[in-house]
Amino acid sequence: MKINLNVLKGIFNNAILKRIILSLISLLGLSLIIFTLARIMPGDPARMALGPRAPEEIVQKYREMLYLDKPLYVQYYYWLINLFQGKLGPSLTSFREVSVDIADFLPATLELMLFVAIIQVTGTLILGTISGCKPGSAIDGALRVFAYIGICVPPFVWALILQFVFSYILGWFPATERLSSYIRLPRITGLVTIDALITGNFNAFVDALWHLALPSLALAVGAMAQETRILRSAMVENINKDYITTFLSHGLPIYRYVYFKYALRPSLCSTIPVIGLDIASLIANAFMVEMIFNWPGISKFGITAMLRKDLNGIVGIVLVAGIIYIVTNVIIDIILTILDPRIRRGGQQ
């Protein structure tokens, strides 16, 4: 597939650049909203962090250190100053810098999101294409039933089902953690599979994949079911259009050219935005799944931060989620630009 590099350059210089600038402004607004909400929640963060038996003078000094004794706009000012210096403030949960906690916990969630995305995209393309190419068949009916079930059951229920069946009953997969206790692996990137490949530890790589299987599948099933329905509907609609009938009447190979090349490509334009947003939302959907599988990710850290009213931790996690959404939306725009020539022509205007 040939792509005009000048067209893409123009799009990056215009639409994509504008999208990034607007997204950064939205991220700043998000920080202000979540900063305000976190601080008007009931409870004293300093007292919750130090415990009910801590002397009042120590709690007061802790409030002063966090600027909790200052007006809200002053607190936000100091927080922004620290943010531009690469600091998100001390965590009331771990008593470390929040940026250090994020660097420690985020790789586990990113690794999980990566494998969920692989399962999700692969499964959607295969199941949606098969169902869309044979509407009304027995395979299509079975896949539609799967889609309805997948949409109705939330990820944490899938996590409990998969853990109970494949870990406790069958014993095929481990129930918790990222690696078996007997495996020692140096931390390089924080992504266990990548670190295993870098160090040449194939046993650790396989063990990491075995631990990733169930939580990845639990998070992927629901989104994959929804995306399969969308791709299937788009495929059925495009296959019934006149240009596909024309191709078929000229005797072109049905699956190789007509369905996979000329029907699948426009069908993906309505499916890719949903896939991208589902992948971006994994950091929120992974909260309960990470708790069930004892996965040491940022989502699990986020639950602890919310329960203990860790103000800086909550804001930091929401900002990470916002950044992931921004990056995902930009990637979606680029992919749609490549797939749909109408968007490319619009980018030149």
C-alpha positions in Angstrom: 0.0 0.0 0.0 1.6 3.3 -1.2 1.3 6.3 1.0 2.1 9.8 -0.1 4.7 11.0 2.4 4.0 14.6 1.7 0.4 14.1 2.6 1.3 12.5 5.9 3.8 15.3 6.6 1.1 17.9 6.0 -1.3 16.1 8.3 1.3 15.8 11.0 2.0 19.5 10.7 -1.6 20.5 10.9 -4.3 18.1 12.2 -2.2 15.9 14.4 -0.2 18.8 15.8 -3.5 20.6 16.6 -4.8 17.5 18.2 -1.8 17.1 20.4 -2.0 20.8 21.5 -5.7 20.5 22.3 -5.1 17.2 24.1 -2.4 18.9 26.3 -4.8 21.6 27.2 -7.4 19.0 28.0 -4.9 17.2 30.2 -4.2 20.4 32.1 -8.0 20.9 32.6 -8.2 17.2 33.8 -5.5 17.8 36.3 -7.4 20.8 37.7 -10.7 18.9 38.0 -9.2 15.8 39.6 -7.0 18.0 41.9 -10.0 19.8 43.2 -12.2 16.7 43.6 -9.5 14.9 45.4 -9.1 17.7 48.0 -12.8 18.3 48.6 -13.4 14.6 49.5 -14.3 14.0 53.1 -11.5 13.1 55.5 -8.1 14.4 56.6 -5.4 13.0 54.3 -2.6 13.8 56.8 -4.4 12.1 59.6 -5.2 9.1 57.4 -1.6 8.8 56.4 -0.1 9.1 59.9 -2.7 7.1 61.7 -5.2 8.0 64.5 -2.5 7.8 67.2 -0.1 10.3 65.7 0.3 13.5 67.8 -1.6 16.5 66.5 1.5 18.7 66.1 3.1 16.1 63.8 -0.1 15.9 61.8 -0.1 19.7 61.5 3.5 19.7 60.3 2.6 17.1 57.7 -0.4 19.3 56.5 2.0 22.2 56.2 4.5 20.1 54.2 1.7 19.2 51.8 0.3 22.8 51.7 -3.0 21.4 52.9 -3.3 24.4 55.3 -3.3 26.8 52.2 -6.2 27.8 50.0 -7.0 25.4 47.1 -5.6 27.7 44.4 -2.3 28.0 46.3 -2.1 24.2 46.6 -2.6 23.8 42.9 0.0 26.4 42.1 2.7 24.6 44.2 1.6 21.3 42.6 2.0 22.7 39.1 5.5 24.1 40.0 6.5 20.6 41.1 4.9 19.0 38.0 7.1 21.1 35.7 10.1 19.9 37.7 9.1 16.3 37.1 7.6 15.8 40.6 4.1 14.8 41.5 4.5 15.2 45.3 4.9 12.6 48.1 2.6 9.6 48.2 0.5 9.2 51.4 0.4 5.5 50.7 4.1 4.6 50.1 5.7 7.8 51.5 7.8 7.9 48.3 7.6 10.4 45.4 4.5 9.6 43.3 6.6 9.6 40.1 8.8 6.9 41.7 5.7 4.8 42.4 4.4 5.3 38.9 7.7 4.2 37.4 7.7 1.2 39.7 4.1 0.0 39.0 3.3 1.3 35.5 5.4 -1.2 33.6 3.4 -4.2 34.9 0.2 -2.6 33.7 1.7 -1.6 30.4 2.8 -5.1 29.8 -0.6 -6.4 30.6 -2.2 -3.8 28.3 0.2 -4.9 25.5 -0.8 -8.5 25.6 -4.5 -7.6 26.1 -4.2 -5.5 22.9 -2.6 -8.4 21.0 -5.4 -10.8 22.0 -8.1 -8.1 21.4 -7.0 -7.0 18.0 -6.2 -10.5 16.7 -9.4 -12.0 18.0 -11.5 -9.1 16.6 -10.0 -9.3 13.2 -10.4 -13.1 13.0 -13.9 -13.5 14.5 -15.4 -10.3 13.0 -14.2 -11.1 9.5 -15.4 -14.7 9.7 -18.8 -13.7 11.0 -19.1 -10.8 8.5 -18.2 -13.0 5.5 -20.8 -15.6 6.4 -23.8 -13.8 7.8 -26.6 -16.0 8.9 -24.5 -19.2 9.0 -24.0 -21.4 12.1 -20.6 -19.9 12.7 -22.1 -16.4 12.6 -24.8 -17.4 15.0 -22.3 -18.9 17.5 -20.0 -15.9 17.3 -23.0 -13.6 17.9 -23.9 -15.5 21.0 -20.3 -15.2 22.2 -20.4 -11.5 21.5 -23.6 -11.0 23.6 -22.2 -13.1 26.5 -18.9 -11.3 26.3 -20.5 -7.8 26.5 -22.8 -8.7 29.4 -20.1 -10.2 31.7 -17.7 -7.6 33.2 -14.0 -8.2 33.2 -13.7 -9.0 36.9 -16.3 -11.8 36.5 -14.3 -13.3 33.7 -11.2 -13.0 35.9 -12.9 -15.0 38.7 -14.3 -17.6 36.2 -10.9 -18.1 34.5 -9.0 -18.2 37.7 -11.4 -20.7 39.3 -11.5 -23.1 36.2 -8.0 -22.9 34.8 -6.0 -22.3 38.0 -7.8 -24.0 40.9 -9.7 -26.8 39.1 -7.5 -27.7 36.2 -4.2 -26.2 37.5 -3.1 -25.2 34.0 -2.2 -21.6 34.7 -0.8 -19.8 37.8 -3.4 -17.9 39.8 -1.4 -14.8 40.9 1.7 -12.7 40.4 3.9 -12.0 37.3 6.5 -14.7 37.8 7.0 -18.0 39.7 8.7 -17.5 43.1 11.8 -19.6 42.1 12.6 -17.4 39.1 15.0 -14.5 39.6 15.1 -11.8 36.9 16.9 -8.5 36.9 14.8 -5.4 36.4 15.8 -3.6 33.2 12.7 -2.2 31.6 10.1 -3.3 34.2 8.4 -5.5 31.5 9.1 -9.0 32.6 8.8 -10.6 29.1 11.2 -7.9 27.6 13.6 -8.3 30.4 13.6 -12.1 30.0 14.4 -11.7 26.3 17.1 -9.1 26.9 18.9 -11.4 29.4 18.3 -14.5 27.3 16.3 -16.3 30.0 13.8 -18.3 27.9 12.3 -20.1 30.9 11.4 -16.8 32.5 9.9 -15.6 29.3 7.6 -18.6 29.0 6.7 -18.4 32.7 5.8 -14.7 32.3 3.6 -15.6 29.3 1.9 -18.3 31.4 1.2 -15.7 34.1 -0.1 -13.2 31.6 -2.5 -15.6 29.9 -5.5 -15.4 32.3 -5.5 -11.7 33.3 -5.0 -10.7 29.6 -7.8 -12.9 28.5 -10.1 -11.7 31.2 -9.6 -8.1 30.1 -9.8 -8.9 26.4 -13.0 -10.9 26.2 -15.5 -8.2 26.8 -13.9 -5.6 24.5 -13.2 -8.2 21.8 -16.9 -9.3 21.8 -18.1 -5.7 21.3 -15.5 -5.0 18.6 -16.4 -8.3 16.8 -20.0 -7.2 16.6 -19.0 -3.8 15.2 -16.7 -5.3 12.6 -19.2 -7.9 11.7 -21.9 -5.3 11.1 -19.6 -3.1 9.0 -18.5 -6.1 6.9 -22.1 -7.2 6.2 -23.0 -3.6 5.2 -20.0 -3.2 2.9 -20.3 -6.6 1.3 -23.9 -5.7 0.2 -22.7 -2.5 -1.5 -22.7 -2.1 -5.3 -18.9 -1.9 -5.7 -18.5 -5.3 -4.1 -21.1 -6.7 -6.3 -19.2 -5.3 -9.3 -16.0 -6.9 -8.2 -17.8 -10.3 -7.7 -19.3 -10.1 -11.1 -15.9 -9.6 -12.7 -14.8 -12.9 -11.2 -12.2 -11.6 -8.7 -11.2 -14.0 -5.9 -13.9 -13.7 -3.2 -11.8 -13.9 -0.1 -8.4 -12.8 -1.1 -9.4 -9.6 -2.9 -13.0 -8.8 -2.6 -13.6 -9.5 1.1 -10.2 -9.1 2.7 -9.0 -6.1 0.6 -12.0 -4.2 -0.5 -14.6 -4.9 2.2 -12.4 -5.3 5.3 -10.4 -2.1 4.9 -13.4 0.3 5.0 -15.0 -1.8 7.7 -12.0 -1.2 9.9 -12.6 2.6 9.8 -15.6 2.2 12.2 -13.9 -0.5 14.3 -10.4 1.0 14.9 -11.6 3.9 17.0 -13.5 1.5 19.3 -10.5 -0.8 19.6 -8.3 2.2 20.4 -10.6 3.5 23.1 -11.0 0.1 24.6 -7.3 -0.4 24.8 -6.8 3.1 26.4 -9.6 2.3 29.0 -7.7 -0.8 30.1 -5.9 1.2 32.8 -9.3 1.8 34.4 -10.8 -1.6 33.7 -7.8 -3.4 35.1 -8.4 -2.2 38.7 -10.4 -5.3 39.9 -8.6 -7.7 37.6 -5.2 -6.7 39.0 -6.6 -7.1 42.5 -7.9 -10.6 41.7 -4.6 -11.8 40.2 -2.5 -9.9 42.7 -0.9 -8.1 39.7 1.6 -5.4 40.9 0.4 -2.7 38.5 -0.6 0.9 38.7 -4.3 0.0 38.8 -3.9 -1.9 42.0 -1.8 1.0 43.4 -4.7 3.3 42.4 -7.2 1.4 44.5 -4.9 1.7 47.5 -4.4 5.4 46.8 -8.2 6.0 46.7 -8.9 4.0 49.8 -6.3 6.0 51.8 -7.1 9.3 50.1 -3.6 9.6 48.7 -4.2 13.0 47.0 -1.0 13.1 44.9 -1.3 9.4 44.1 -4.8 9.8 42.8 -3.9 12.8 40.6 -0.8 11.1 39.3 -2.7 8.0 38.2 -5.5 10.0 36.5 -2.8 12.0 34.6 -1.2 8.8 33.5 -4.6 7.5 32.3 -5.1 10.9 30.5 -1.8 10.6 28.7 -2.6 7.1 27.6 -5.9 8.3 26.1 -4.1 11.2 24.3 -1.4 8.9 22.8 -4.1 6.4 21.8 -6.3 9.0 20.1 -3.3 10.3 18.1 -2.4 6.8 17.0 -6.1 6.2 16.0 -6.0 9.4 13.9 -2.8 8.3 12.1 -4.2 4.8 11.3 -7.5 6.2 10.0 -5.6 8.7 7.9 -3.7 5.8 6.3 -6.8 3.7 5.8 -9.3 6.3 4.6 -8.3 8.5 1.6 -11.2 10.9 2.3 -9.4 11.9 5.6 -6.2 12.4 3.7 -7.9 14.7 1.2 -9.5 16.5 4.1 -6.0 16.9 5.7 -4.8 18.7 2.6 -7.6 21.3 2.6 
